[in-house]
């Protein structure tokens, strides 16, 4: 017992600083964290199975994303952005070439594609940007985007994807790397970044 106490006290400083060597760092203006809400069983989201919902947090937004499976077996990628502290982002439904729109991109993969149609809830309203003088749909409240995923195989596969947007008024380009995986017929998505 005394030997165990001596071992623990002599290694305690090392044990306290070891997480610093193991942790991952990125050059990001604000710290982000990722929490896995459910890794094992799907949960109900809008009365539809929702697989491995993930959350990324920042001082100016909270971003949730996951895969939704409908009763007829169709898959959707669902992302929800909630701007915080008077922040805002440009909707992907903005009808112009405004840079930094909130987007979900999928890498080219023969096993999966994403439908171009975007469902936005609640629907953003077009206004004139006071700085650029062009029309833009600003998202200033919690908003959910839903896009249909088209799966062409029952085989296992991995597909890279990302969510990108410019968060205002900080004016920083945010990029969250994701990985979509199909294993044994179940489609999931996870944060692929640090």
C-alpha positions as CSV (number, residue, x, y, z in Angstrom):
1,X,0.0,0.0,0.0
2,X,2.8,2.4,0.9
3,X,4.6,1.5,-2.4
4,X,1.4,2.4,-4.3
5,X,1.0,5.8,-2.6
6,X,4.7,6.6,-3.3
7,X,4.3,5.6,-7.0
8,X,1.2,7.7,-7.4
9,X,2.7,10.8,-5.6
10,X,5.9,10.6,-7.6
11,X,4.0,10.3,-10.9
12,X,1.2,12.8,-10.0
13,X,2.8,15.8,-11.7
14,X,3.3,13.8,-14.9
15,X,-0.3,12.5,-14.8
16,X,-1.6,16.0,-14.5
17,X,0.3,17.4,-17.5
18,X,0.0,14.3,-19.8
19,X,-3.4,15.4,-21.3
20,X,-1.6,18.6,-22.6
21,X,0.7,16.4,-24.7
22,X,-2.2,14.2,-25.9
23,X,-4.7,16.9,-26.7
24,X,-5.2,18.2,-30.3
25,X,-4.8,21.9,-31.1
26,X,-5.9,24.0,-34.0
27,X,-5.3,27.5,-35.0
28,X,-8.8,28.7,-34.5
29,X,-9.9,32.1,-33.2
30,X,-12.4,30.6,-30.6
31,X,-12.3,27.2,-28.9
32,X,-14.6,24.5,-30.1
33,X,-15.8,21.3,-28.5
34,X,-17.5,18.3,-29.9
35,X,-19.9,16.2,-27.9
36,X,-21.4,13.0,-29.0
37,X,-25.0,12.9,-28.0
38,X,-25.6,9.3,-29.0
39,X,-23.0,6.8,-30.4
40,X,-24.9,3.6,-29.9
41,X,-28.7,3.7,-30.5
42,X,-30.4,6.1,-32.8
43,X,-32.6,8.7,-31.2
44,X,-35.9,10.2,-32.4
45,X,-35.6,13.6,-34.1
46,X,-38.8,14.9,-35.7
47,X,-40.2,11.4,-35.2
48,X,-37.6,9.9,-37.5
49,X,-34.5,7.9,-36.5
50,X,-31.6,10.3,-36.1
51,X,-28.1,8.6,-36.0
52,X,-25.2,9.8,-33.9
53,X,-26.2,13.5,-33.6
54,X,-23.1,15.6,-33.1
55,X,-22.6,19.1,-31.7
56,X,-19.9,21.7,-32.3
57,X,-19.9,24.8,-30.1
58,X,-18.2,28.2,-30.4
59,X,-18.8,31.5,-28.6
60,X,-20.8,32.7,-31.6
61,X,-22.7,29.6,-32.6
62,X,-23.8,26.1,-31.9
63,X,-23.9,23.6,-34.8
64,X,-25.7,20.3,-34.7
65,X,-25.5,17.7,-37.4
66,X,-26.5,14.1,-38.0
67,X,-28.1,11.6,-40.3
68,X,-31.8,11.1,-40.4
69,X,-33.6,8.0,-41.8
70,X,-37.2,8.3,-42.9
71,X,-39.8,5.6,-42.5
72,X,-39.4,4.7,-46.2
73,X,-35.6,4.2,-45.8
74,X,-34.4,7.5,-47.3
75,X,-31.4,9.2,-45.6
76,X,-31.0,12.9,-45.0
77,X,-28.2,15.0,-43.7
78,X,-29.6,17.4,-41.1
79,X,-27.7,20.5,-39.8
80,X,-28.9,23.1,-37.3
81,X,-27.0,26.3,-36.7
82,X,-27.9,28.5,-33.8
83,X,-26.1,31.9,-33.9
84,X,-25.3,33.2,-30.4
85,X,-24.4,36.6,-29.0
86,X,-26.0,38.6,-31.9
87,X,-24.0,36.6,-34.5
88,X,-25.4,35.7,-37.9
89,X,-24.6,33.7,-41.1
90,X,-25.7,33.9,-44.7
91,X,-28.3,31.3,-45.8
92,X,-27.5,28.9,-48.6
93,X,-30.8,30.1,-50.1
94,X,-29.4,33.6,-50.6
95,X,-30.1,34.5,-54.3
96,X,-26.7,35.9,-55.2
97,X,-22.9,35.2,-55.3
98,X,-22.5,36.3,-51.7
99,X,-19.3,34.6,-50.2
100,X,-19.3,32.5,-47.1
101,X,-22.8,31.1,-47.4
102,X,-23.7,28.2,-44.9
103,X,-23.1,25.1,-47.0
104,X,-22.8,21.3,-46.8
105,X,-20.4,19.9,-49.3
106,X,-19.8,16.2,-50.1
107,X,-16.6,14.9,-51.7
108,X,-17.0,13.1,-55.0
109,X,-17.8,9.5,-54.2
110,X,-19.5,6.9,-56.5
111,X,-21.4,5.5,-53.5
112,X,-23.2,8.7,-52.2
113,X,-24.4,12.0,-53.6
114,X,-26.4,14.8,-52.1
115,X,-29.6,16.2,-53.7
116,X,-29.3,19.9,-54.6
117,X,-32.7,20.8,-52.9
118,X,-32.2,22.4,-49.5
119,X,-35.0,22.6,-46.9
120,X,-34.6,25.5,-44.5
121,X,-36.7,25.8,-41.3
122,X,-37.6,28.5,-40.5
123,X,-37.2,30.1,-43.9
124,X,-34.8,33.1,-43.9
125,X,-35.9,36.5,-45.3
126,X,-34.1,38.4,-47.9
127,X,-32.7,41.8,-46.9
128,X,-30.2,44.2,-48.4
129,X,-26.8,43.9,-46.8
130,X,-25.8,47.4,-45.5
131,X,-22.1,46.9,-46.4
132,X,-22.3,45.2,-49.8
133,X,-25.6,46.7,-51.0
134,X,-26.7,43.3,-52.3
135,X,-29.7,41.1,-51.3
136,X,-28.8,38.4,-48.8
137,X,-30.8,36.1,-46.5
138,X,-29.3,36.5,-43.0
139,X,-29.8,33.7,-40.5
140,X,-30.0,35.2,-37.0
141,X,-32.0,32.5,-35.2
142,X,-31.8,28.7,-34.8
143,X,-32.3,27.3,-38.3
144,X,-32.3,23.7,-39.6
145,X,-31.2,22.6,-43.0
146,X,-32.1,19.2,-44.5
147,X,-30.8,17.6,-47.7
148,X,-31.5,14.2,-49.1
149,X,-28.6,11.8,-49.5
150,X,-28.7,9.3,-52.5
151,X,-27.0,6.0,-51.7
152,X,-26.1,3.8,-54.6
153,X,-24.7,0.8,-52.7
154,X,-25.3,-1.5,-49.8
155,X,-21.6,-2.0,-49.3
156,X,-19.6,-0.3,-46.6
157,X,-18.0,3.0,-47.6
158,X,-16.5,6.3,-46.2
159,X,-17.2,9.7,-47.8
160,X,-15.6,13.0,-46.7
161,X,-17.8,16.1,-46.3
162,X,-17.7,19.5,-44.7
163,X,-19.9,22.3,-43.4
164,X,-18.6,25.8,-44.2
165,X,-19.8,29.3,-43.5
166,X,-18.6,32.8,-42.5
167,X,-19.7,33.7,-39.0
168,X,-20.5,37.4,-38.7
169,X,-19.7,39.9,-37.2
170,X,-16.4,38.2,-36.4
171,X,-16.0,37.6,-40.2
172,X,-14.2,34.3,-39.9
173,X,-14.5,31.4,-42.3
174,X,-15.6,28.3,-40.4
175,X,-14.9,24.8,-41.8
176,X,-16.0,21.6,-40.0
177,X,-14.7,18.5,-41.6
178,X,-17.0,15.5,-41.4
179,X,-16.9,11.8,-42.4
180,X,-20.0,9.9,-43.5
181,X,-19.8,6.2,-43.1
182,X,-21.9,3.3,-44.1
183,X,-21.4,0.1,-42.0
184,X,-23.7,-2.9,-42.3
185,X,-26.4,-0.8,-43.9
186,X,-26.3,2.0,-41.3
187,X,-25.3,5.5,-42.3
188,X,-23.6,7.7,-39.8
189,X,-21.8,11.0,-39.7
190,X,-19.0,12.3,-37.4
191,X,-16.8,15.3,-36.8
192,X,-13.6,14.4,-38.6
193,X,-11.6,17.4,-37.3
194,X,-9.6,17.7,-34.1
